[in-house]
Amino acid sequence: MVGETPVPVGILFCDVVGSTRLYRDLGDDRAHAIVTGCLGEVGRQITARGGRVVKTIGDEIMAVFTDAPATFDAAVAIQTGLSGGARVPATGGDGIRFRIGFHCGPVVVAGGDVFGTTVNVAARMACLAKADQIITTVATVAQLSAPQQAATRPIVGAHARGLAEDVGVAEVIWQDSAMQTVVFAGRPADEAAATALKILRGGRRWTFDRDDAGVTLGRAADNTIVVGDQQASRRHATIERRRDKWVLVDHSTNGTFVRPVGAAEFRICREEVVLHAAGTISLGHALDGDREGGIDFVLNASA
């Protein structure tokens, strides 16, 4: 059956960098085994985040996701979990590295494969990416959650030409480097600079700076942020300012669930955790895909 999907999907391309050198230095059999093993692990990361591997072409894998946020999460998971992780001692190199590009939009489905402009744009993003980079489009960034958007930056002056129209390009920031500022949750950036805590929920926005002692969350009406969910406690949790850090403290019965951008969700109960960069909090229950029911947070250097 052939037809255009009723809603946009996310298309991701992941390419092994330096595979030509790998085949030259290690020989066909060993290099093929290494590349195949790495792409197999990439496929598992894709499947774990609700995606589907469409096909593998040589040292490149193509996948489809239901939406842009899921595509973002998979891209970050691949880079953080795999890039540089497959060591190849005989080459004296740093191991396998990846470049990733993705874009979200309508596609044409035929026999399990996908076609159309969205696929072409995603492939172009992968071509623009360098080793260890994740590149997407400005249009796709607009479809991400607020914490995910905080972990991107537009590349000024960069456009993917040769398509029907120029496409604005953006980078997902997930790692330390001399040229990048870390805003990926779980990889602390310059904590001293992260003075402002921004919280977004249900279309409302709160900003807390270094002069604010803390934030309270729960069902009681006098909390800073009131959450009506019955699984939330009256005094469920607080987010406290401690020198240059914001610390989430759980006081509840059911626990607090935290999903950092690009990382797995975890639960704390009568415990505390330092917040980094961006993510989503849920009081009393796991998010289970309910992005709108969560409390988004972003740490920013300015209010």
Sequence and secondary structure as in RCSB ss.txt:
>XXXX:A:sequence
MVGETPVPVGILFCDVVGSTRLYRDLGDDRAHAIVTGCLGEVGRQITARGGRVVKTIGDEIMAVFTDAPATFDAA
VAIQTGLSGGARVPATGGDGIRFRIGFHCGPVVVAGGDVFGTTVNVAARMACLAKADQIITTVATVAQLSAPQQA
ATRPIVGAHARGLAEDVGVAEVIWQDSAMQTVVFAGRPADEAAATALKILRGGRRWTFDRDDAGVTLGRAADNTI
VVGDQQASRRHATIERRRDKWVLVDHSTNGTFVRPVGAAEFRICREEVVLHAAGTISLGHALDGDREGGIDFVLN
ASA
>XXXX:A:secstr
 EEE SS EEEEEEEEETHHHHHHHH HHHHHHHHHHHHHHHHHHHHHTT EEEEEETTEEEEEESSHHHHHHHH
HHHHHHHTTTS  GGGTS   EEEEEEEEE  EEETTEEESHHHHHHHHHHHH  TT EEEEHHHHTTS HHHHH
TEEEEEEEEE SSSS EEEEEE  S BTTB   STTS   GGG  EEEEEETTEEEEE TT  EEEEESSTTSSE
E   TTS TT EEEEEETTEEEEEE  SS EEEEETTS  EEESS EEE  SEEEEEESS  TT STTSEEEEEE
S  
